[in-house]
Amino acid sequence: MSLSFDPDSLTLPVGHFIGDRLVAAEGMIPMKRPSDGKNYAGCPVADADVVDQAVQTAKSALKTSNWGGLRPRERLNLLHRWADLIEQEAETLARLEAISSTRPVGQLVSGDIAVSAEQIRFFAEFADKEGGELVPTDDGNLGMIMTEPYGVVGAITPWNFPINMAAWKLGPALAAGNAVVLKPSEMTPFSTLYLAELAVRAGIPAGLINIVLGDGMTTGNAITGHPDIAKVSFTGSTRAGSAIMENIARTGIKPMTLELGGKSPQIVFADADIEKAAAAVTASITSNAGQACVAGSRLIVEKNASARLIEAILKRMKTIVPGPTWDAASQYSPIISDRQRQRIDDIVTASVAAGAERLTGGSSMDLPGYFYAPTLLTGIDQTSPAVVEEIFGPVLTIQTFEEEEEAMALADHPSYGLAAGLFTSDLSRAIRLTRRLQAGTIWVNRYGRSRDHILPTGGYKQSGIGKDLGREAFQANRKSKSVLISL
């Protein structure tokens, strides 16, 4: 059975998911499909009262279910049942996500949705394996570090990988014994609503997951500033992360995890496998049309290998098949909105005006919707807008180097440090430079995450605070207290 579908035939959930059901909603943000630009739905906006209703529901659910005090294995089993349902309902989730987002339906079932189920299972396993510890003291005392859930966690997820980002937030928070009030992007809310419904069907107590829809200014501020939300987790732009920090500081101190923007370099040495590097570099900037915080948007290549590498990248870019997200054959995504597409084009135009040369792309594609052609820019320096700014689109800049130190200088960005790629056959060089690169994740002779969920992700500099994924994400959802007992 084909995953392709008619977008006009899809029934969409309407409202906020609070407790165990969708509730009526007021105030609508008009929504357009990225693949064809058509108005097709509206997203409600939860005000402070609706957010408070969700928070109080979460607090009540924690108390009545004793979720944080259950045998950890019970939490684990319920989360596994939820992951099972996610896999069983993958086609429905894929269509709900594809209609509003930039994610092609053909990539969702075996990709984003399968990975999300895996991540929930991964975090579930921490429930009965991570806890407090006895610590060494003198013989007259017993020292312990005890951990416990925060209570209600507030989460805000972006539009570029909606269901996957929801799993990043919900999985560790629930496994650690918390309840969650989550706001998905107002541009891509539907799959997250259905994800919450599946959790209740799996037996997770109603009210532990509450989904409130709306924008950052109204709904996001109400979540991050709510006095009964004990911790905040956010994935999105550095600018939005800064605003969240400001709101939290203004309304009350609480811990936060922020995974923010990036401007990630990919350094290719002449001794690398050039074909392998070309495949990785191309995929990193064309996957989801470059709309990923870890997109490898800055190629830094050794000069005597640059011609071969550029030729190989151009060849691959010509084989990309764009198409609407509801067509299972589509391989290349639209841009999320016309506004974002125009921003991409403005940065490219400004870079060309400053001296950059377009090797390919640099314009919108002649298709319905908001498609932008894969773009290569060369002849640029560190001051070029395309090098300085996070474009969040399919734009790859190319710079060359002759010496290792020059490569390191080009790779270092004044603001961002989320990820970096390094391609070389010299193991000593790989280890040496991995230690020097200022980024939270380094990929060597590959680019992009694997399904090894034990590896945490997070940034240096203005690319974030704290970690998602890995043991660190579970631990970030529990607070600790020190106990010293006199014997």
N, C-alpha and C positions, 0 to 999 in steps of 0.2 A: 504494500500500500504506500503510495507516494505521500510525502509530507507536505507537498505543495497544497495551497488552499486559496479559496476566494476570500480576500480580506473583508468584503462587504457582508459575508455570511456569518461572521464570527460574533457570538454573543459575549459581551464584555461585562465583567463585574462592575457594579456601580456603588460607591460609598466607601466608608472606612470599615475595617474589620476590627471590631472591639468585642472582647469576650469570645463568643462562639459564632458570631454572625456578622454579615454586612449591615451597617446602620445607615440611615438616611443622611445625606450630606447636602450642604449649601455652598454656594459660591463656586463657579466653574472657570477653570483656566482652559481656553480653547486648545485642542490638540490636533496636530497635523501629522500624517504619516510621512516619515522620512523618504520612503521609497517612491511616493508619487505626489507628495505635497498636498494631499486632500485633507480637508477637515473631516474628522471621523468620530470624535468623542470630546468629552470635557472632563477635566480633573478637578474634583472638589478641593476646597482649601479648609483644613482644620484650623480653627482659631484656638485661643488659649483655653477656652472652656471644653472644647472637644479633646484637646490634648490632655487636660486634667481628667476628663472622664476615662481616657485610656490608661492614664497613670494610676488612678484609683482602682480601676478594674485589675490592673496588674498587681497592685499591692494586696488586694483582696484575694486574688488567685494564689499568690504566694502563701498567704496565711491559711486559707482553707485547704489547699492541697499539700501543705508542708513540703513543697517541692525541694527546697534546699536541705530539708532534713530527712528526705527519703533515703532508704538504702541506696547507695550510689548505683548499684546494679539495676535498680528499677528505672532510674533515669536513663541509664545506658540502653536498656531494652526498648524503652519508648522512643528514644531517638533513632534506634535502628529501624523500628517499625515505620517511623516517619520517612526515613531514607528509602525504605522499600516502596512506600506509596509514591514518592517522588519519581522513582524509576518506572513504576507502573503507569503513572500519569504523564510520562515524559512528552508524549505527542501533544497533549492539551497544553501543558506548560510551554512547549516550544512555540505553538501558535500564538498564545497570549503574549509571549515575549517578542516574537518576530514582528507582529503587526505594529508595535509602537516603537521598537528599538532599531538599532543598526545591525542586529545579529541575524544573519541568514538562517532560515529555519533548518536547512540541511546541516548546519554546523552545531545545532543546539542539542539534539537528542544524545548523540554520542560525545559531545563536547561539554558545553557549559552545564547542562543538567546532570549528566552522569558525574561530572567532577563535583558538583554541588552535593549530590548524594554521598559521594565518597568523603567529602570534607565533614559532613555531619557525622558520618560513622567514625571518622578519625577522631573528632573531638569527643564523641560519646565515650570512647575508650579511656579517656582521661578521668571520667567520673569516678571510677573505682580504683584508680592507680596513682593519682596525685593527691597529696594532702599535706598535713603538717609534718613536723619532725621533732625528735628529741635532739637536743644540742648538748655538747659537753659543758659541764659545770663541775664545781667541787663536790665532794661526797655528801656535804650537808644540804644540797639543794637539787631539785629536779627542774631542768629548763626545757621548755617546749616552745615551738613556734606553731601556733594554730592558724588555720585559714578558714574563711567562711565567705559566702556570697555577698555581693554588694547589696542586692535587693532588686531594684528596678534599674535596668540599663537603658539608656537612650541611644538609638543608632540612626544614622543618616547614610543612605547609600546613593551612588551616582547612577547615571543613565547608561553608561557604556557597557556594563556587564551586569544587568539588574539582578538576575537570580543568583549568580555566582557571588556577587557582593553581599546579598542578603544572607547566604549561607555562611560567609566569612564572619558576619556579626552574630547571627542567631545560634550557630553551632556551639561556639565556645561559651557564650553567655548562658545558654540553657544547660549545657553539660556541667557548668560550674555552679548551677543551682539558682540562677537569676531568672527574672521575668524581663521582657523586652518590649519597649515601645519604639517602633521603627518607622521612619519616614523614607519611602523610596523616592526617586526623582519624580517630579510632576510630569515628566515626559514619558516615563516607562513604568507605570505602577501595577499593571494588570497581573503579571506572573507572580509578583510578590504577594498580592492579595490571595491568589489561589494557593500559594505555598502555605500561608497561614491556615487556610481551610483544611488543607491536607494534614497539618499538624494536629488539629482537633480530631479529625477522623482517625488518626493513628493512636489516639488515646492520651496525647499530651494535654494536661488539664487546660480547659478553656480559660482564657485571660492571661496566660503566660506569654502569648504572642499577640500583640496588638499593632495593627498597621494603620497609621494615620497619613492621609494624603495632603499634599499642599506644597507651597513654595518655601524657600529658605527664610525669607523675611518674616513671614507670619508663623508658619508651622515649625520650621527649624528653630527659630528663636524661642518659641514656646517650649520645645523639648529641651534644648540645651540650658535654658534658664529655669526650668521647673525645680522647685526645692526638693521634691521627692524622687527625682532622678539622681541616682548616686554616682553614676559614671557615664561618660559619653564616648561613643566610637563613631568616627566619621571617615569616609573615603571621598575625596574630591579635590578641588583645586586648592592651591596654596592660599589664594585670596580668600576663599570661603573658610578655609581652616583658620586663618587669622581672625576672621569675623567671629567664628565660634569661640576661639580663645578669649576674645574681648568680651563676648556676651557672658561666658562662664565667669570670668573675673569680675564682671559688673554685678552678677546676680548671686554669686556664691561659689566658693572654691570646690572643685571636684576633679578627680582624675579623668584623663582623656587619652584616647588613642587616635592619632591623626595620620592617615596615609594620604599624602598630598601629591603635588605635581612633580614632574620630572622632565629632564632634558638630557636623556641618556646617551653617552658616547658608545660607539663600537669601534675598537681599535683593531686594525688588521695589519699584521706584519707580512712581509713578502714570503716568509717561510711557511705561512699557513696554507691549508688546503683551500685554494681560491674558490673552487666551485661550491664547496661546503659553506664557506663564508658568504658567498653570494646568495645562496638559498636562505641562510639564516637572516642576513641583512634585509633581503627583499621581504621576507615574511614578517619581519618585525615592524616594518613601516606600512605594509599593505593590509595586514590582518586587521579587521575591523576598521579599515581605512585610516590606520594610524591613531585611532581614538582610544588610546590606552596610556595610562600614566607611565608605564615602563617602555613605551615605544622607543626603539633605538633610532632616534631621529638625527643623530650626528655621527656620520661615518668619517673616521680618521684613518687613512690608509697610507702605508709606506709608498713613497713616490714611485719606485720602480715596479710596483704591483698595481698601481691605480688604474691604468688603462685596461688591463685584463679584468679586474674586478668590476669596473663600471660597465664594460661590455656585457659581462655575465648578468649583472643586475638589470640592465636595459632589456636584455633578451627575456628574462623572466617576467618583467612587468608587462611585456606585450602579450603574454598568454593569459592575463587575468580576465575573468569573465564577470562583469558587473551585472546586476539584476535586482529586482525587488526582493525584499527579505522573505516574502511568502512563496518564492519559487525555490524549490529544493536544489535546482541546478546553479543558483547564484553563488559566486565565490567572493565577490567584492562588494563591500557595504556602501550604503549612502552615508552622507554626513547627517548628524542628528537633526539639524535645523538649517533653514536658509540663512539665519543670522550667523551661525557658526561657519557655514560655508563661505559667507562673505568675509568673515574675519580671517579665515585661512587665505583667501585670495588677496586681501589687503596686505597681509604680512609678506606674501610672495611678491606682490607688486612693489612694495617698499624695498624689499631686498634686491630685486632686479634694478630698481632705480639707484640703489647704493653700490651697484657694480656686479651683482651676482649674474651668472649665466644659467639659463634654463636648458638642461640637456633633454628633458622631456616633461610633458605635463604643464602645470602652471595655469590651469583653467578648469572651469566646470565642464562636465561631460554632457554631451547632447542626448540626455535621457530624461524621462520624467523624474521628479524628485530631486534630491539634493546631492548628486554625485559630483565628486571632484577627482580629477585625474591624478594618478600617482606621479609625483613630481621629484625631479632631481635638480639640485642647485649646486653649482661649483663656482670657483673664482671668488670666494667669500673670506672674510676674516672674522675675528672674534667679536667685532662690534655689529655685525650684520643682524638685523631683526630676526632672521630665520635661525640664527645661532643662539641668540639671547633669549628669545621668548618661547614658551611652551605653546606650540601651534595646535596640537591635538588634531592633527590631520595627516594625510599621506604625503608629507613633505620631508625629503631626506637631503640634508646638506652634506657636501663632500669637501674635506680638507686633507691635504697631504703633509707628510713629514719625512725627514731623512734620518733623524736621530731619535733614540728612545726618549730622551729628555724633552724633545720637542713634542712628541706624542703625548707625554704626560701633561705638559703645559696646556695643550689644546683640549685635552679631555676634561680638565678641571673647570667646573662651572661656578660662577660666583654665588649662585643662589641654590641650585638643585644638586642633589646627590642621592637619587632613588635607586638607579641601576646602572650597570655598565657591562659591555661585552668586550672580550679579548680573544683574538684569534692568532695562534702561533703554535708551531710544533716544538718550540723550545720550552721544556718543562720548567727549567730554572727561571727563565724569563717570566713565565706565567705566574709562578708563585711569588716572585719578587714584585711584579707589578700589581698583582692582586692585593698585596699588602699596602700598596701606595694609593690605589684608586679610592677616592672619597665617595663611596656609594654603599648603600645598605645591602645590595645584592650584586654579586659579580658572576657572570656566566662566562665560562672559558670554552672556546670552540663549539659554542651553541649560543642561542639567544632566546630567552623565554622560559617561563616556569614549566616544570615537569609536574607529574602527579605525585611527587614526594611531598606530602603536605606537612611533613615534619620540619621542612625548611621555612623559617619565618620570613616575612617580607615587611620592609619598612625603610625609611629613608634617613639620610644624613642631611644636615643643613636645613633648608626650608622645605625639604621633601617629607617632613613628618616627625612625629613623636611616637615611640612605642612600636609594637609589632602586631601584624595580623598573621594568621597561620602559625603552625608550630606550637610547641609546648608553651612558648611565651604568650600566645593569645589566650590560652586557657588560664594561665596564671594571672594574666592581666584582668581577668573577670572575678578574681577572688582577692579579698583583703586579708592581711595577716595581723596577728597580735602576738606579742611575746608574753610568756607565762613563766614565772619563777616561783616554785613551791619550796618552802623551807621544810626539810625533813627532821 
